[in-house]
Amino acid sequence: MTAANRGFSRKDRVSEQLRRELADVIVTELKDPRVGMISITDVEVTADYAHAKIYFSTLAGREQLDAVLNGLQNASGFLRRELGKRISIHMTPQLHFVFDQSLERGADLTKLIQEAVAISELSDPTPITDSGDEQDQT
């Protein structure tokens, strides 16, 4: 194994190829209106390539998440067959879809940080100079 390939295993390469191909199939060939606009954020395959966790995010709200998940699960056979046509691996994995909450949590954390900064600025209006000393406001 060369130094360039040491940190990027076959499993990682297969996961990335599955992510790219699955995203393309969903955009170009999946016609289920429940699925709508989704992004495949990550794919994790088992060591034997029998199963793959497909992490996705969606622009649909929380109230439509169940419908999106049901649409993906119902289409999993079609998606698996299409992946089998596009990718040459000894076994096309069963697809297990999981909603990726990391984008939502990141947005919530950003909002909390902005609120904390706003409260901090309201409670301490004294500007601080570059040297860290408070300016004299006389």
Number of C-alpha atoms within 10 A of each C-alpha: 6 6 7 7 9 8 9 10 11 11 15 14 11 18 20 16 16 26 20 15 16 21 17 13 16 20 15 9 11 16 12 13 10 16 23 17 13 15 17 21 16 17 23 19 20 12 10 10 17 13 16 19 17 21 18 19 19 19 11 15 8 10 8 13 17 13 16 23 18 14 18 22 16 12 17 16 13 15 22 18 12 16 19 16 10 14 14 10 11 10 12 19 20 16 20 16 18 16 16 17 12 11 12 11 11 11 11 12 12 12 12 12 12 12 12 12 12 11 11 11 12 10 9 8 8 12 13 11 9 7 6 8 9 11 10 8 6 3
